[in-house]
Amino acid sequence: MRKLGRKEETIRDNTQRFQRIAKICNDINDPEQFKTALSQIKWSNSTKSTTASSYTFYLKLLGKTWTPPRYIIQEKIYFIPTEQELDQLISAAGRTIAPLLQLLKETGMRIGEAYNIEWKDIDLEHKTVSVNHPEKGSLPRILRISDILKGMLNNIPKDTDAPFSRTSKKKGLMITFQQMRERTAKKLSNPRLKQIHFHTFRHWKATTDYYKLRDGTIIRHILGHRTATMTDRYIHIVETLYHDENGEWTSKAIRTKEEAMQLLNDGWTKADEIDGFHIYRKRK
């Protein structure tokens, strides 16, 4: 897998899965026994499918082949928390985790993209951050950040090349976040907080920005999607959740003063600013 360019994290995750299966499989080198063990273990179909694909690499090493099982992967509707719930977790987090969560909230980055951000990717003067290590085949991109996040980043020591990998590995940050999330959910008596993961911040960003912008192309740029297929999932969620509100307003996203003046003259009002775009809206 390494020769084929797979990431070390991917190789490690698959190794750990194989080790778990080996505990209930008499001979992991026997495809039929491996298939039986895989069917018995309580994993999602998505994880089982990924593990089966990796096992194909393993058998190739042994000079063997097999007929892998087929798993039907059911798509799920993303959980979208409120902004207040995200802010509650950010407020409860420590000095390192808090700015990381704020970054996820403002930019919609994947956790791996945010974790790999280096100081050279951050322009505090112009309040931008560049995603130069995109994941899942996404595109590199440059995104705007707020004064709030700028202040939080300024409080992180710059004694290493990267702000978030300086104190802990990504797995350690995840465990720290999960522990903090459990404590906060209990303290605030809000079990919904337990459903929030790092990737939930990306889901929230995509849906709330599309609700304001009504422009899938801009959302695709923010998220780094190469095609509209993934972005369309968020559009579907917004159209469903805010169905009653969709008919009240029409929105436009612009960049220039000339466009703004024209919209103002036509009765539009400014509603928001997102990643350098000025959002105007008007009653239908």
Buried (B, 14 or more C-beta within 10 A) or exposed (E): BEEEEEEEEBBEBBEEBBEBBEEEBEEBEBBEBBBEBBEEBEBEEEBBBBBBEBBEBBBEEEEEEBEBEEBEEEEEEBEBBEEEBBBBBBEBBEEBBBBBBBBBBBBBBBBBBBBBBBBEBBBBEEBBBBBBBBBEEBEEBBBBBEEEBBEBBEEBEEEEEBBBBBBBEBEEBBEBBEEBBEEBBEEBEBEEBEEBBBEBBBBBBBBBBBBBBBBBEBBBBBBBBEEEEBBBBBBEBBEEBBEEEBEEEEBBBBEEEEBBEEBEEEEBEEBBEBBEBBBBBBEE
